[in-house]
């Protein structure tokens, strides 16, 4: 700690990202990265941009990328906002849209960056407990608020709710913004983006996406939000007061190609969904209880063994998963869906661990 820190810095408890260990032999199932590479078309587009033009600033508005996203989803480019990964997009969302007089509402078990943003920006918030089966119950959000935000599917649980429930929430919550964080939507959840099409686009719905998960571009850092043009204008005002050039030339080129390659997205997502189903079955045979997941990870526990001990035993065998030391979920492990071979290694290690416990 430095005596030159501001009071804000002194009060912060920063977000802790998933570990990126430097182990020679590693089965890395802790940060929800795609087990498959990005679109070959995206890689080719990135290579094409490695020229002397890198001396020039990129397009600050990302016009071509906004157009690609809008075309894919049947929207107007004015409905699209870009950022350096969805985390930066969310930071701008909290400052531009959720810093209100009333408290922001989000689940008690959810993406742990949300309370960090609230503390950073001086935003009051209220945790809404998940249901007994770790489900989001939208009826619990029907109270005065400065905004509502949650992931669908939720993280770290993986549970999702149908779009119809979010539509019902929007109809009853017209005086603040509802932000749906769809980082994992491509693995089996209905997106809310179709609600934003046409003249009936709700004024208070914002949907946030990332290219880090299903499009396998976590190393490129590209995220976006879509919503009513007035919401997007507010985000642009914050962005241009912070960093006018959040996406470089390589990022924009790779993102456009990835957005346009739907076949690659669908093929890799289907593989993950199939592997997820098989892994859940094999874990059940070993006695694990797994929450139904619509994400590229599962949230599971063994009723007879402590989560932290299983986590450490896996780590000792070069298999990294995620463990959260938090109320209600400390016995659970969040396991990223990897390749079939990685799943076999995981099941083999768990079988050995349980047999020796």
HUMOJO-V634249 format. One record per backbone hydrogen bond with DSSP energy under -0.5 kcal/mol. CO is the residue of the C=O (numbers start at 1). NH is the residue of the N-H. E is the energy in kcal/mol with one decimal. If there is no record, write none. Layout:
co->CO nh->NH e->E
co->CO nh->NH e->E
This chain:
co->2 nh->5 e->-1.6
co->6 nh->10 e->-2.1
co->7 nh->11 e->-1.2
co->8 nh->12 e->-0.6
co->9 nh->12 e->-1.1
co->15 nh->17 e->-0.7
co->21 nh->23 e->-0.7
co->24 nh->26 e->-0.6
co->26 nh->28 e->-0.7
co->27 nh->29 e->-0.9
co->27 nh->320 e->-2.4
co->29 nh->336 e->-2.1
co->39 nh->42 e->-0.7
co->39 nh->43 e->-1.9
co->40 nh->44 e->-2.2
co->41 nh->45 e->-2.1
co->42 nh->46 e->-2.2
co->43 nh->47 e->-2.3
co->44 nh->48 e->-1.9
co->45 nh->49 e->-0.8
co->46 nh->49 e->-1.0
co->47 nh->50 e->-1.5
co->49 nh->51 e->-2.1
co->51 nh->54 e->-1.8
co->52 nh->55 e->-1.9
co->53 nh->56 e->-2.2
co->59 nh->62 e->-0.7
co->62 nh->66 e->-2.9
co->63 nh->67 e->-2.2
co->64 nh->68 e->-2.0
co->65 nh->69 e->-2.4
co->66 nh->70 e->-2.7
co->67 nh->71 e->-2.8
co->68 nh->72 e->-2.0
co->69 nh->73 e->-1.8
co->70 nh->74 e->-0.9
co->70 nh->75 e->-2.6
co->71 nh->74 e->-0.5
co->76 nh->79 e->-2.7
co->77 nh->80 e->-1.8
co->79 nh->227 e->-1.8
co->81 nh->225 e->-2.3
co->83 nh->85 e->-2.0
co->83 nh->223 e->-2.4
co->84 nh->88 e->-0.6
co->85 nh->88 e->-0.6
co->85 nh->89 e->-1.6
co->86 nh->90 e->-3.0
co->87 nh->91 e->-2.1
co->88 nh->92 e->-2.1
co->89 nh->93 e->-2.1
co->90 nh->94 e->-2.6
co->91 nh->95 e->-1.8
co->92 nh->96 e->-3.1
co->93 nh->97 e->-2.6
co->93 nh->98 e->-1.4
co->98 nh->100 e->-1.7
co->103 nh->146 e->-2.7
co->103 nh->147 e->-0.5
co->104 nh->126 e->-2.9
co->105 nh->149 e->-2.2
co->106 nh->128 e->-2.3
co->108 nh->110 e->-0.6
co->111 nh->114 e->-1.6
co->112 nh->116 e->-0.6
co->113 nh->117 e->-2.5
co->114 nh->118 e->-2.0
co->115 nh->119 e->-2.2
co->116 nh->120 e->-2.4
co->117 nh->121 e->-2.5
co->118 nh->122 e->-0.7
co->118 nh->123 e->-3.2
co->124 nh->104 e->-2.5
co->126 nh->106 e->-1.7
co->127 nh->129 e->-0.6
co->128 nh->108 e->-1.7
co->131 nh->134 e->-2.1
co->135 nh->131 e->-3.2
co->136 nh->138 e->-0.7
co->137 nh->140 e->-2.0
co->138 nh->141 e->-1.9
co->139 nh->142 e->-1.3
co->141 nh->143 e->-1.9
co->147 nh->105 e->-2.6
co->148 nh->179 e->-3.4
co->150 nh->181 e->-2.1
co->154 nh->158 e->-2.2
co->158 nh->294 e->-2.8
co->159 nh->153 e->-0.5
co->159 nh->154 e->-3.5
co->162 nh->165 e->-1.1
co->162 nh->166 e->-1.0
co->163 nh->167 e->-2.4
co->164 nh->168 e->-2.0
co->165 nh->169 e->-1.9
co->166 nh->170 e->-2.4
co->167 nh->171 e->-2.0
co->168 nh->172 e->-1.0
co->169 nh->172 e->-0.5
co->169 nh->173 e->-1.1
co->177 nh->148 e->-2.5
co->177 nh->179 e->-0.5
co->178 nh->180 e->-0.5
co->178 nh->206 e->-2.4
co->179 nh->150 e->-1.7
co->179 nh->181 e->-0.6
co->180 nh->182 e->-0.9
co->180 nh->208 e->-2.5
co->181 nh->152 e->-2.1
co->182 nh->185 e->-1.3
co->184 nh->187 e->-1.6
co->185 nh->188 e->-1.0
co->185 nh->189 e->-1.8
co->192 nh->195 e->-1.5
co->193 nh->196 e->-2.3
co->194 nh->197 e->-1.3
co->195 nh->202 e->-0.6
co->198 nh->201 e->-1.3
co->202 nh->205 e->-0.7
co->204 nh->178 e->-3.4
co->204 nh->206 e->-0.5
co->205 nh->228 e->-0.7
co->206 nh->180 e->-2.6
co->207 nh->226 e->-2.5
co->208 nh->182 e->-2.6
co->209 nh->224 e->-2.2
co->211 nh->217 e->-2.2
co->212 nh->34 e->-0.5
co->212 nh->218 e->-0.7
co->213 nh->216 e->-1.7
co->217 nh->220 e->-1.7
co->217 nh->221 e->-1.1
co->222 nh->211 e->-2.4
co->223 nh->83 e->-2.3
co->224 nh->209 e->-3.3
co->225 nh->81 e->-2.8
co->226 nh->207 e->-2.6
co->228 nh->231 e->-1.0
co->228 nh->232 e->-2.0
co->229 nh->233 e->-2.3
co->230 nh->234 e->-1.5
co->231 nh->235 e->-1.9
co->232 nh->236 e->-2.5
co->233 nh->237 e->-2.0
co->234 nh->238 e->-1.5
co->235 nh->239 e->-2.9
co->236 nh->240 e->-2.7
co->238 nh->241 e->-1.3
co->239 nh->242 e->-1.6
co->239 nh->243 e->-3.2
co->246 nh->248 e->-0.5
co->248 nh->252 e->-2.4
co->249 nh->253 e->-2.3
co->250 nh->254 e->-2.6
co->251 nh->255 e->-2.4
co->252 nh->256 e->-2.3
co->253 nh->257 e->-1.9
co->254 nh->258 e->-2.2
co->255 nh->259 e->-2.7
co->256 nh->260 e->-1.9
co->257 nh->261 e->-0.8
co->258 nh->261 e->-0.7
co->260 nh->262 e->-1.2
co->261 nh->265 e->-1.5
co->262 nh->266 e->-2.7
co->263 nh->267 e->-2.2
co->264 nh->268 e->-2.4
co->265 nh->269 e->-2.4
co->266 nh->270 e->-2.1
co->267 nh->271 e->-1.7
co->268 nh->272 e->-1.9
co->269 nh->273 e->-2.4
co->270 nh->274 e->-2.3
co->271 nh->275 e->-2.4
co->272 nh->276 e->-2.6
co->273 nh->277 e->-2.0
co->274 nh->278 e->-1.9
co->275 nh->279 e->-2.5
co->276 nh->280 e->-2.3
co->277 nh->281 e->-1.6
co->278 nh->282 e->-2.1
co->279 nh->283 e->-2.5
co->280 nh->284 e->-2.0
co->281 nh->285 e->-1.6
co->282 nh->286 e->-1.0
co->283 nh->288 e->-2.4
co->284 nh->287 e->-1.5
co->287 nh->303 e->-0.7
co->288 nh->290 e->-0.6
co->289 nh->301 e->-2.1
co->291 nh->299 e->-0.5
co->296 nh->337 e->-2.9
co->297 nh->295 e->-0.5
co->298 nh->300 e->-0.5
co->298 nh->335 e->-2.5
co->299 nh->291 e->-2.6
co->300 nh->333 e->-2.9
co->301 nh->289 e->-3.3
co->301 nh->303 e->-0.5
co->302 nh->305 e->-1.5
co->305 nh->302 e->-0.5
co->306 nh->310 e->-1.9
co->307 nh->311 e->-2.6
co->308 nh->312 e->-2.2
co->309 nh->313 e->-2.4
co->310 nh->314 e->-2.5
co->311 nh->315 e->-2.2
co->312 nh->316 e->-2.4
co->313 nh->317 e->-0.7
co->314 nh->317 e->-1.0
co->314 nh->319 e->-2.5
co->315 nh->318 e->-2.1
co->318 nh->27 e->-2.9
co->318 nh->320 e->-0.5
co->319 nh->321 e->-0.6
co->320 nh->29 e->-2.5
co->322 nh->334 e->-2.7
co->323 nh->325 e->-0.5
co->324 nh->326 e->-1.6
co->326 nh->329 e->-1.2
co->326 nh->330 e->-0.8
co->329 nh->332 e->-1.7
co->332 nh->324 e->-0.5
co->333 nh->300 e->-2.5
co->333 nh->335 e->-0.6
co->334 nh->322 e->-2.3
co->334 nh->336 e->-0.5
co->335 nh->298 e->-2.2
co->336 nh->338 e->-0.6
co->339 nh->343 e->-2.1
co->340 nh->344 e->-2.1
co->341 nh->345 e->-2.1
co->342 nh->346 e->-2.3
co->343 nh->347 e->-2.8
co->344 nh->348 e->-2.4
co->345 nh->349 e->-2.3
co->346 nh->350 e->-2.6
co->347 nh->351 e->-2.4
co->348 nh->352 e->-1.9
co->349 nh->353 e->-2.5
co->350 nh->354 e->-2.8
co->351 nh->355 e->-1.7
co->352 nh->356 e->-1.4
co->353 nh->357 e->-0.7
